[in-house]
Amino acid sequence: MLPNSSAFAHGFGLFETMHCAAGRLHFWRDHWQRLTQSARHFTLAAPTEAAALAALRELVATFSPAQAARATLKLSLVKEASEPTGSRLYVYTRPPQPAPASRRLLLDTSCPIFERSLLAGHKTHNYMESIYLLSLARARGDYDTLRVDSQGHLAETTTANLFFLKDGRIHTPSLATGILPGVTRAVLLGIRELGIEEGSYPPESLLAADAVFVTNATSGVQAIERIEGFTGQKTAEYPADSACLTRIRTVLERARAERAVKLI
């Protein structure tokens, strides 16, 4: 990537972060569909799905047995040429990033997500804000920062989608808040037996929640045990495990197995 390319100079690109275990790539079609939908939106030319899979298989073939057992694979489709659709797809791997022991979130309303941004709902390389907020959270000893949209509704953390259990129903913020349409989120929403509801929720909804968890492609389902930063310095605590979380993890693992693509 050249310094004068739009990808380098402007962060003009899209990416996907995918989980691979025992040589099987989880939710490949979902990741590829999200990437190519955004590519069409931003007029970036993507290679064929077959070419992308071939490149991933070539990459995984170089892995040691330990690497192949569990790996994080990434795609980056970036603008490189001067032509409107000039682009290149990079296929690479990322070292394991173990989740911190903390399961605490800090609610931050000082830098809301702008749900009407042209980038809202797309996984772009304009990720500095999220990574900076995540670094502040980890420096505090928190798991992550919980964000709101410009209307003050619950949105997502810097790296994961938010879910909470209340009155026997599972809820998650809607895409209207400008959140990323996470692959794991979409998979769970598509499982009718879970009956997950989307909506717009004030942060105070979490004060009466029975459980809170966050999801992303690499970490799966992570229980949240404490949230701080509510108005009036209120805090909320939740169980580290519950029947709801067990059920969610079970159906997610089943979906992973059913929708995995074999790479080796």
Secondary structure, 3 states (H helix, E strand, C coil): CCCCCHHHHHCCEEEEEEEEECCEEECHHHHHHHHHHHHHHCCCCCCCHHHHHHHHHHHHCCCCHHHHHEEEEEEEEEECCCCCCCEEEEEEEECCCCCCCCCEEEEEEEEEECCCCCCCCCCECCCHHHHHHHHHHHHHCCCEEEEEECCCCEEEECCCEEEEEECCEEEEECHHHCCCCCHHHHHHHCCHHHCCEEECCCHHHHHHCCEEEEEECCCEEEEECEEECCHHHCCEECCCCCHHHHHHHHHHHHHHHHCEEECC
